[in-house]
């Protein structure tokens, strides 16, 4: 292995516009901290008389560490560490999703500053024989092929350099992974397809690091989950299958169209499999067309309250610019914004506790299996809370993400760095009732394992019954 280290040829192309010349990590951290304290709907729950001293001490420590950081991704990694204090999947650093102009400018800055390295043919040849951490790896979806090489710089011990990529923006030679070895774990950064640094902790095994599999070795075969936003097929005369990959508002019309197009099949087929795996949420109105098919009795919903800060009002106003936002939702948003303006820095009712009562119960489908996994969060969990109340529904798979107690995520651009802070603006009244699901998730009625084909298991269960 040492021979590999000495034979590596590294060519660094440093972006002339450095982070240190333009942004200050300590200032960015203070900016994010201030925004969370003023706008995050869960802050008053998470920083309370019992936790306040620990929070203040930890924040002071992070501030001191931030003063020595001169890299935007490393600064984000530190901020992500600080965000972990809140244990809320609805606070994260990501891209700006409401302004196309800001998004495009940020993406240009980010990809221009990506570190580049060249790994020569001799090194690649040696990596193919490696049995240690260094080697050639594929991600779990076979989108990226990287060379993991020794590349120390204080923050990291290893760099993952792109060799092949199905994402055009990620070109060969771009550094996608920056990892430091800690016992049997590699911790550091994995850049997503938008070049946003995500903090990761990857378990080291013989032929894998986390979900990255060494080339030429086989991983435990698991069912491949469809990446389709919407799809459907008739599995048999008894069972119809629908795949919905997102409840994002852009997908709402497609879901409505799919349900309308398949109306005749749905009204005569006894079983339905609804595959929601990796559906991270979106907007509640996106799943309205599904409700009549699972409805058997009044559906109880506990509403949320929204924190009425200036930034939150501005965040909600941004939704009015979205072309795929239904007009009735825009009317609702305007009404809530007016109420927020009248009750600054207070929680106001975003949705009343209510029972949804429909005029009739559809005879078909008679039984519905909903497939879920840990990638199901937010709006998808709101849908699951409704679906669980149906006598037709059984949920199969694994626990959902557990990120719904604090929701209605909005974005604020960073002060200087080309990222956005995503955070929750609402708080469910389920929390006060002891019915919170954050960091727990919604438990399935029947657990499935990665060794099983979930669609096959669902069909077998439905047709056996």
C-alpha positions as CSV (number, residue, x, y, z in Angstrom):
1,X,0.0,0.0,0.0
2,X,2.8,2.4,0.8
3,X,4.1,1.9,-2.8
4,X,0.8,3.2,-4.0
5,X,1.0,6.3,-1.9
6,X,4.5,7.3,-3.2
7,X,3.5,6.6,-6.8
8,X,0.5,8.8,-6.9
9,X,0.7,11.9,-9.2
10,X,-1.6,14.6,-7.9
11,X,-2.3,17.7,-9.9
12,X,-4.3,20.3,-8.0
13,X,-6.1,23.0,-9.9
14,X,-6.8,25.7,-7.3
15,X,-9.6,28.1,-7.9
16,X,-8.1,31.6,-8.0
17,X,-11.1,33.0,-6.1
18,X,-10.4,31.3,-2.7
19,X,-12.9,31.0,0.1
20,X,-10.6,33.0,2.5
21,X,-10.7,36.0,0.2
22,X,-14.5,36.1,-0.1
23,X,-16.1,34.4,2.9
24,X,-15.4,34.1,6.6
25,X,-16.5,30.8,8.3
26,X,-17.0,32.4,11.7
27,X,-19.3,35.0,10.2
28,X,-21.2,32.4,8.3
29,X,-21.7,30.3,11.4
30,X,-22.9,33.3,13.4
31,X,-25.3,34.1,10.5
32,X,-26.8,30.6,10.4
33,X,-27.0,30.4,14.2
34,X,-28.9,33.7,14.4
35,X,-31.3,32.5,11.6
36,X,-32.0,29.2,13.4
37,X,-32.6,30.9,16.8
38,X,-35.1,33.4,15.3
39,X,-36.9,31.3,12.7
40,X,-36.7,27.5,13.5
41,X,-40.0,26.3,14.8
42,X,-38.4,23.7,17.1
43,X,-35.8,26.0,18.7
44,X,-37.9,26.7,21.8
45,X,-38.4,23.0,22.4
46,X,-34.8,22.0,21.7
47,X,-33.1,24.8,23.6
48,X,-35.0,24.9,26.9
49,X,-34.0,25.5,30.6
50,X,-32.5,22.0,30.8
51,X,-30.4,22.2,27.6
52,X,-29.7,25.9,27.3
53,X,-26.3,25.8,29.1
54,X,-25.1,22.8,26.9
55,X,-26.3,24.6,23.8
56,X,-24.5,27.8,24.6
57,X,-21.2,26.0,25.5
58,X,-21.3,23.9,22.4
59,X,-22.1,26.9,20.2
60,X,-19.1,28.8,21.6
61,X,-16.8,25.8,20.9
62,X,-18.0,25.6,17.3
63,X,-17.5,29.3,16.9
64,X,-13.9,29.0,18.0
65,X,-13.3,26.1,15.6
66,X,-14.8,28.1,12.8
67,X,-12.2,30.8,13.0
68,X,-9.5,28.4,11.7
69,X,-11.5,27.1,8.7
70,X,-10.7,28.6,5.2
71,X,-12.7,26.2,3.0
72,X,-16.4,26.5,2.2
73,X,-17.1,22.8,2.3
74,X,-15.2,22.3,5.5
75,X,-17.2,25.2,7.0
76,X,-20.4,23.5,6.0
77,X,-19.2,20.3,7.5
78,X,-18.7,22.1,10.8
79,X,-22.1,23.8,10.6
80,X,-23.7,20.4,9.9
81,X,-22.0,19.1,13.0
82,X,-23.6,22.0,15.0
83,X,-27.0,21.4,13.4
84,X,-26.8,17.9,14.8
85,X,-27.5,19.4,18.2
86,X,-31.2,19.8,17.2
87,X,-31.6,16.2,16.0
88,X,-34.0,17.3,13.3
89,X,-33.8,16.1,9.7
90,X,-35.6,19.2,8.6
91,X,-32.6,21.4,9.2
92,X,-29.9,21.1,6.6
93,X,-27.6,22.9,4.2
94,X,-28.6,22.5,0.6
95,X,-29.2,24.5,-2.6
96,X,-31.4,27.5,-3.2
97,X,-34.7,26.1,-4.5
98,X,-36.8,29.2,-4.9
99,X,-34.6,31.5,-7.0
100,X,-33.4,30.1,-10.4
101,X,-31.1,33.0,-10.8
102,X,-29.5,32.5,-7.4
103,X,-29.4,28.7,-7.9
104,X,-27.6,29.0,-11.3
105,X,-25.1,31.4,-9.9
106,X,-24.4,29.2,-6.9
107,X,-24.0,26.1,-9.1
108,X,-21.5,27.9,-11.3
109,X,-19.5,29.0,-8.2
110,X,-19.5,25.6,-6.7
111,X,-18.4,23.5,-9.7
112,X,-15.8,26.1,-10.6
113,X,-14.2,25.6,-7.1
114,X,-14.3,21.8,-7.1
115,X,-10.8,20.3,-6.4
116,X,-9.4,18.4,-9.4
117,X,-6.8,15.6,-9.3
118,X,-5.3,13.4,-11.9
119,X,-4.5,9.8,-11.0
120,X,-2.1,8.2,-13.5
121,X,-2.4,4.8,-15.1
122,X,0.1,3.1,-12.9
123,X,-1.8,4.2,-9.8
124,X,-5.1,2.9,-11.3
125,X,-3.4,-0.4,-12.0
126,X,-2.2,-0.6,-8.4
127,X,-5.7,0.4,-7.0
128,X,-7.3,-2.5,-8.8
129,X,-5.1,-4.9,-6.7
130,X,-5.7,-3.0,-3.4
131,X,-7.4,-4.8,-0.5
132,X,-7.2,-1.8,1.9
133,X,-9.2,1.4,2.0
134,X,-7.6,2.6,-1.2
135,X,-9.2,1.2,-4.3
136,X,-11.8,1.7,-7.1
137,X,-15.4,1.9,-5.9
138,X,-18.9,2.3,-7.3
139,X,-21.8,4.0,-5.5
140,X,-24.8,1.9,-4.7
141,X,-26.8,3.1,-7.7
142,X,-23.8,2.7,-10.1
143,X,-23.9,6.4,-11.0
144,X,-20.3,7.2,-9.9
145,X,-17.0,5.3,-10.2
146,X,-14.3,6.8,-8.0
147,X,-10.7,6.1,-7.2
148,X,-10.2,6.4,-3.4
149,X,-6.6,7.5,-2.8
150,X,-4.4,8.6,0.1
151,X,-4.6,12.4,0.0
152,X,-3.9,14.1,3.4
153,X,-4.5,17.8,4.0
154,X,-5.3,18.1,7.7
155,X,-9.1,17.7,7.1
156,X,-8.9,14.3,5.3
157,X,-6.8,11.2,4.9
158,X,-8.4,10.1,1.6
159,X,-9.9,11.6,-1.5
160,X,-12.4,10.0,-3.8
161,X,-11.7,11.1,-7.4
162,X,-14.3,10.7,-10.1
163,X,-13.3,8.2,-12.8
164,X,-16.7,7.8,-14.5
165,X,-20.0,9.6,-13.9
166,X,-23.6,9.5,-15.3
167,X,-24.1,13.0,-14.0
168,X,-22.6,15.4,-16.6
169,X,-21.6,18.1,-14.1
170,X,-19.3,15.6,-12.2
171,X,-16.4,15.1,-14.6
172,X,-13.4,12.7,-14.3
173,X,-10.8,14.1,-12.0
174,X,-13.3,15.9,-9.7
175,X,-12.9,15.2,-6.0
176,X,-16.3,13.9,-4.7
177,X,-15.2,12.4,-1.4
178,X,-13.0,13.7,1.4
179,X,-12.7,11.2,4.2
180,X,-10.7,10.9,7.5
181,X,-10.1,7.5,9.1
182,X,-11.4,7.1,12.7
183,X,-11.1,3.5,14.0
184,X,-13.4,1.5,11.7
185,X,-15.2,4.5,10.2
186,X,-14.4,7.1,7.5
187,X,-15.9,10.5,8.4
188,X,-16.0,13.5,6.2
189,X,-17.7,14.9,3.2
190,X,-19.5,13.4,0.2
191,X,-20.6,16.0,-2.4
192,X,-24.0,15.4,-3.8
193,X,-25.0,15.9,-7.5
194,X,-25.5,19.6,-6.9
195,X,-22.0,19.9,-5.3
196,X,-23.4,20.4,-1.8
197,X,-21.2,18.9,0.8
198,X,-23.0,16.3,2.9
199,X,-21.4,15.1,6.2
200,X,-21.0,11.3,6.1
201,X,-19.9,8.5,8.3
202,X,-19.0,5.4,6.3
203,X,-18.3,2.0,7.8
204,X,-15.2,0.3,6.6
205,X,-15.6,-3.3,5.5
206,X,-13.5,-5.7,3.4
207,X,-14.8,-4.7,0.1
208,X,-16.9,-1.6,0.8
209,X,-16.9,1.8,2.5
210,X,-20.4,2.6,3.5
211,X,-22.5,2.0,0.4
212,X,-19.5,2.3,-1.9
213,X,-18.6,-1.1,-3.3
214,X,-15.1,-2.1,-4.5
215,X,-15.1,-2.7,-8.2
216,X,-14.9,-6.4,-9.1
217,X,-16.6,-7.5,-5.9
218,X,-20.3,-8.2,-5.3
219,X,-22.6,-6.7,-2.7
220,X,-25.5,-8.4,-1.1
221,X,-28.1,-8.3,-3.8
222,X,-31.1,-6.1,-2.8
223,X,-34.2,-5.2,-4.8
224,X,-33.6,-2.2,-6.9
225,X,-36.1,0.6,-6.0
226,X,-37.6,2.4,-9.0
227,X,-36.5,6.0,-9.4
228,X,-39.7,6.9,-11.3
229,X,-41.6,9.9,-10.0
230,X,-44.8,8.1,-11.2
231,X,-45.4,4.7,-12.7
232,X,-48.0,1.9,-12.6
233,X,-48.6,-1.6,-13.8
234,X,-51.1,-4.4,-13.5
235,X,-49.2,-7.2,-11.7
236,X,-52.1,-9.7,-12.0
237,X,-55.9,-9.7,-12.3
238,X,-56.0,-9.2,-8.5
239,X,-53.3,-6.6,-7.9
240,X,-52.5,-3.2,-9.3
241,X,-49.2,-1.4,-8.6
242,X,-48.5,2.3,-8.3
243,X,-45.1,3.9,-7.8
244,X,-44.9,7.5,-6.5
245,X,-41.4,8.7,-5.9
246,X,-42.2,12.2,-4.7
247,X,-45.0,14.4,-3.4
248,X,-43.3,17.5,-4.6
249,X,-45.8,20.0,-6.0
250,X,-44.4,19.6,-9.5
251,X,-45.6,15.9,-9.3
252,X,-49.1,16.8,-8.2
253,X,-50.7,17.0,-11.6
254,X,-49.0,13.8,-12.7
255,X,-50.4,12.0,-9.7
256,X,-53.9,13.3,-10.4
257,X,-53.6,12.3,-14.1
258,X,-52.3,8.8,-13.2
259,X,-55.2,8.2,-10.8
260,X,-57.7,9.5,-13.4
261,X,-56.2,7.4,-16.2
262,X,-56.4,4.2,-14.2
263,X,-59.8,4.9,-12.7
264,X,-61.4,1.9,-14.3
265,X,-58.7,-0.5,-13.1
266,X,-58.7,0.9,-9.6
267,X,-62.5,0.5,-9.4
268,X,-62.4,-3.2,-10.2
269,X,-59.1,-4.5,-9.0
270,X,-59.3,-5.9,-5.4
271,X,-55.6,-5.2,-4.4
272,X,-53.4,-2.1,-4.6
273,X,-49.7,-1.8,-3.9
274,X,-48.6,1.8,-3.3
275,X,-44.8,2.0,-3.4
276,X,-43.6,5.2,-1.6
277,X,-40.0,4.1,-1.0
278,X,-37.6,7.0,-0.9
279,X,-40.4,9.5,-1.2
280,X,-39.0,12.3,0.9
281,X,-42.2,14.4,0.9
282,X,-43.3,17.6,-0.8
283,X,-46.8,19.2,-0.5
284,X,-49.8,17.7,1.1
285,X,-52.1,18.6,-1.8
286,X,-50.1,16.3,-4.0
287,X,-51.7,13.2,-2.4
288,X,-55.3,14.4,-2.4
289,X,-56.3,12.0,-5.3
290,X,-55.1,9.0,-3.3
291,X,-57.3,9.6,-0.2
292,X,-60.7,8.4,-1.7
293,X,-59.3,5.0,-2.5
294,X,-58.0,4.3,1.0
295,X,-60.8,6.0,2.9
296,X,-63.0,3.8,5.2
297,X,-63.8,6.1,8.1
298,X,-63.2,9.8,9.2
299,X,-59.5,10.6,9.1
300,X,-58.3,12.6,12.1
301,X,-55.6,15.2,11.5
302,X,-53.8,17.1,14.2
303,X,-52.7,20.5,12.8
304,X,-49.5,22.5,13.0
305,X,-48.7,26.0,14.1
306,X,-46.3,28.3,12.3
307,X,-43.7,30.7,13.7
308,X,-44.4,34.2,12.4
309,X,-41.0,35.7,11.9
310,X,-40.0,38.1,9.1
311,X,-37.8,35.5,7.4
312,X,-40.6,32.9,7.6
313,X,-43.0,35.3,6.0
314,X,-40.5,35.9,3.2
315,X,-40.0,32.2,2.8
316,X,-43.7,31.5,2.4
317,X,-44.0,34.4,0.0
318,X,-41.5,32.7,-2.2
319,X,-44.0,29.8,-2.7
320,X,-46.3,32.2,-4.6
321,X,-43.7,32.5,-7.4
322,X,-43.9,28.7,-8.1
323,X,-45.7,28.0,-11.4
324,X,-46.9,24.6,-10.2
325,X,-48.6,25.8,-7.1
326,X,-52.4,25.4,-7.3
327,X,-54.4,28.6,-7.0
328,X,-56.3,27.4,-4.0
329,X,-53.0,26.9,-2.2
330,X,-51.9,30.4,-3.1
331,X,-55.0,31.8,-1.6
332,X,-54.4,29.8,1.6
333,X,-50.7,31.0,1.7
334,X,-51.8,34.7,1.3
335,X,-54.3,34.3,4.1
336,X,-51.7,32.8,6.5
337,X,-49.1,35.4,5.5
338,X,-51.6,38.2,6.5
339,X,-52.2,36.5,9.9
340,X,-48.4,36.1,10.4
341,X,-47.9,39.8,9.7
342,X,-50.4,40.6,12.5
343,X,-48.7,38.3,15.0
344,X,-45.0,38.7,14.6
345,X,-42.7,36.3,16.5
346,X,-45.7,34.2,17.7
347,X,-47.0,30.8,16.7
348,X,-50.2,31.0,14.8
349,X,-52.6,28.2,13.6
350,X,-51.5,26.8,10.3
351,X,-54.2,24.1,10.2
352,X,-57.0,23.2,12.6
353,X,-57.4,19.8,14.1
354,X,-60.1,18.2,12.0
355,X,-61.8,15.1,10.8
356,X,-61.9,14.5,7.1
357,X,-65.3,13.0,6.2
358,X,-66.1,11.8,2.7
359,X,-69.6,11.0,1.3
360,X,-68.9,7.4,0.4
361,X,-66.4,4.5,0.7
362,X,-65.1,3.0,-2.5
363,X,-65.7,-0.7,-2.8
364,X,-62.3,-1.2,-4.6
365,X,-59.5,-1.6,-3.9
366,X,-60.4,-3.8,-0.9
367,X,-56.9,-4.1,0.4
368,X,-53.9,-1.7,0.1
369,X,-50.3,-2.4,0.9
370,X,-48.1,0.7,1.2
371,X,-44.4,0.1,0.9
372,X,-42.2,2.5,3.0
373,X,-38.5,2.8,4.0
374,X,-36.3,5.2,5.9
375,X,-36.3,7.5,2.8
376,X,-40.0,8.3,3.5
377,X,-40.2,11.6,5.3
378,X,-42.1,14.8,5.9
379,X,-45.3,15.1,3.7
380,X,-45.1,11.3,3.0
381,X,-45.3,10.7,6.8
382,X,-48.3,13.0,7.0
383,X,-49.9,10.9,4.3
384,X,-49.0,7.7,6.3
385,X,-50.6,9.0,9.5
386,X,-53.8,9.4,7.5
387,X,-53.5,6.1,5.7
388,X,-52.9,4.1,8.9
389,X,-56.4,5.0,10.0
390,X,-57.9,3.1,7.1
391,X,-59.2,-0.4,7.6
392,X,-58.0,-1.3,4.1
393,X,-54.3,-0.4,4.6
394,X,-51.4,-2.4,5.8
395,X,-47.9,-0.7,5.8
396,X,-44.9,-2.9,5.0
397,X,-41.2,-2.2,4.9
398,X,-39.1,-0.4,7.5
399,X,-39.5,2.6,9.8
400,X,-39.9,5.9,8.0
401,X,-37.5,8.8,8.4
402,X,-39.1,10.5,11.4
403,X,-39.0,14.1,10.2
404,X,-42.5,15.5,10.6
405,X,-42.9,17.1,14.0
406,X,-41.3,20.3,12.7
407,X,-42.1,20.8,9.1
408,X,-43.0,23.2,6.2
409,X,-39.4,23.7,5.3
410,X,-38.3,27.1,3.9
411,X,-35.0,28.3,2.6
412,X,-32.7,31.2,3.5
413,X,-29.6,31.9,1.4
414,X,-26.3,31.9,3.3
415,X,-24.7,35.3,3.9
416,X,-21.8,34.6,1.6
417,X,-21.2,31.0,0.7
418,X,-23.2,29.6,-2.3
419,X,-25.6,27.4,-0.2
420,X,-29.0,27.8,1.4
421,X,-30.2,26.9,4.9
422,X,-33.3,24.7,4.9
423,X,-35.2,24.7,8.2
424,X,-38.7,24.0,9.6
425,X,-41.2,26.8,10.1
426,X,-44.0,24.9,11.6
427,X,-44.6,22.8,14.7
428,X,-47.1,20.0,15.0
429,X,-49.5,20.0,18.0
430,X,-48.9,16.2,18.1
431,X,-45.7,17.1,20.1
432,X,-47.8,18.4,23.0
433,X,-49.9,15.3,22.9
434,X,-46.9,13.0,23.2
435,X,-47.4,11.7,19.6
436,X,-44.2,13.0,18.1
437,X,-42.4,10.8,15.5
438,X,-39.1,12.7,15.0
439,X,-36.0,10.4,15.0
440,X,-38.4,7.4,15.4
441,X,-40.5,7.3,12.3
442,X,-43.7,5.5,11.5
443,X,-43.4,1.7,12.2
444,X,-44.7,-0.6,9.5
445,X,-47.3,-3.3,10.3
446,X,-45.0,-5.9,8.7
447,X,-41.2,-5.5,8.6
448,X,-39.4,-6.4,5.4
449,X,-35.7,-7.0,5.0
450,X,-33.2,-6.0,2.2
451,X,-32.9,-9.7,1.3
452,X,-36.6,-9.7,0.2
453,X,-38.2,-8.4,-2.9
454,X,-40.7,-6.0,-1.4
455,X,-43.1,-5.9,-4.3
456,X,-43.3,-9.7,-4.5
457,X,-43.8,-9.9,-0.8
458,X,-46.6,-7.4,-0.9
459,X,-48.3,-9.1,-3.8
460,X,-48.0,-12.5,-2.1
461,X,-49.5,-11.2,1.1
462,X,-52.4,-9.5,-0.6
463,X,-53.3,-12.5,-2.9
464,X,-52.8,-15.0,-0.1
465,X,-55.3,-13.0,2.1
